[in-house]
Amino acid sequence: MGSAEAAASVDIGEKARALALAIAKRDLILLTGATTGIIHLIGQTARNAGVFHLGISPGANQVEHTGHYHLPADACDVLVYTGFGLKGRNVVLVRSCDVVLFFAGSIGSLNEFTIAYDEGKVIGCLEGTGGVADEARRVAATFAKPTTARIVYESEPERLIDQCLEICAAAR
């Protein structure tokens, strides 16, 4: 989950690629909102490295996905068309993940974060990328409520994924 905007700097772009390669190294399946910007870069990089990339679309079909929402269709192996719009898509996307990772992100990512938090998901925030990933600690503390969510804050992609996977393994 994260920014549909392009990387704000070369460092952020490199960190996005590093996250994608860390996902590939662990032979994981990647689910994204099949969107633009940093998430597109992560999805495309991961897919090129051999990751199966499943995109969850807000549109009801490809015409709506690309025409109405102006979203790309080239970085995913498979697109699931929900027809639920952006907020409905977010619920389907978050509920379909074992681990919900945040890289930067704006208001849509904040929606995904609150869904993940309420659903008790394992949440990983890649700090140093901006947006929701950097503000999640403050948001969770400010609006704390009882939940089974486990949140990992880490600035290094490999360690972030390893810590999140350890929590998942311990829960099984």
N, C-alpha and C positions, 0 to 999 in steps of 0.2 A: 504494500500500500504506500502511496506517496504521491509526489508531485507529478502532475501532468504537464508541468512547465519544463523547458529545456534546462540542462545543467547550468547553474549560475557561474561556474568556473571550471577550469580544467581539473582542479583537485576533486570537485564534486563528481564530475564525469568519470574520473579514474576510480573513485570510491564506488560508484554505481557499477562499473565493470568488475571491480573486485568482489562486490557482493554477488553478482551474477556468477562469477567463476567459483566462488565458495559454494554456491548452491549446486553447481555442476559437479564439483569435486565430491559431493556427498550423495550424488545420484538421487536427488529429490525431484519431485514434481512441483512445478511453479504454477500458481494460479495468480492472475492479475485481473484488473478491470479492463484489460484490452484497450488501454488508453495511450495517450501521447506522452511526450517529454521524457523525464527520467525513467518512468515505469516502462515506457516503450524501449528505451536503451537497455535497461536491465533484462527485460523479456527477450529482446533480440539477441543480446550477448549470451544469455543463458541458453537459448535455443541453438545458437550457432555452436555452443560448446557441448551440445548433446542432450540438454534438458528437455523433457516434455513440458511444453508451455500451454496451459489451458487458460483461455481468456473468457471472462464472464462479461457479457455485453449488456448494456442497459436497453438495447434495441430488441425489437421483436424478430428482426431478420437482418440480413446483410445490408439491404438497401437502407434501412433505418440506422443501422450501426454506422455506416460510412456517410450516408446522406444527411440524416437529421443530426446525429451526434458528432459527425466529422471525426470519427475515430479510425485508426488504421486497422487493417486486417492482415498485415504481412508478418507480424512477429509471433503469432500464435500457431500452434499445431492444430488446435481445434478451438472454435468459438461456440460458446453456449449462449443462445439468444434468449434472454429472460423476458423481454418486453415490459419490465418493471420500472423503467426509468433509472436515473442515477442512484437515488436513495434505496430503491428496492433492490437494484443490482448489488449495492453494498452489503445488504443483509445476506443475500445468497452467497456472495463471495466470502465474507468473513465466516459464515457458518460452515463453509466447505473446507476451511483450512484447519490444520492441526496447530500450526504456528502462524501468527500474523506478524509480519515484519513491516516496520515503518522506516522509510527513507524520505527525509524532508516531509513535504505534504502541507496542504492548506486546509480549507474548511471541509472539503469532501473527505480528506484523510482523517480529520477530527471526527467526522461522523463514523468512519470505519473504526477509529480507536474506541469511541464510546460503545459501539456495538460489541467489539471484541472484549472490552472490559466487562460489560454487562453479561456477556455469554460465558465468561470465565475462561477465556482462551489464554494460551501462552503467547505473550506479546514480546516482540523484540524491537527495540528502538535503536537505530544506528545513529548515535549521537555525532554531532559535528556536521550533519547534513542540513540542518536548519528545520524550520517549520515544526510540524507535529512531533517529529522524531526528537527534537531538542526540547520541546515544551511539554511532552507527555508526563514527565516526572512531576512538574508543577501542577498540571491539570489533575492527575491522579491524586495528588496530595490535597489539593484544594476541594475537589468534589468527591472525596473518598466515601465509599459505601461498601457494605459487605459484598464480596464477590470472591470467586475462586480463581480469578485471573492472576497469573504470575507474570510480572513484567521484568524484562532484562534490559538494562541500559548499558550499551557498550559502543565504543568508538571504532573497533576493529571488526570488519565483516566476518572473518573466520571464527573469532572468539564468540561473537554474537550468535552465530548459527550453532556452534558447538554447545553453548550454554542453553539455548532454547531446546535443542534436541535432547540434552541430558534431562531437562525437566519433563519432556514428553515421555522419555524412556522410564523415568522413575514413577510416572503416573500410571503406567500400564501394568 
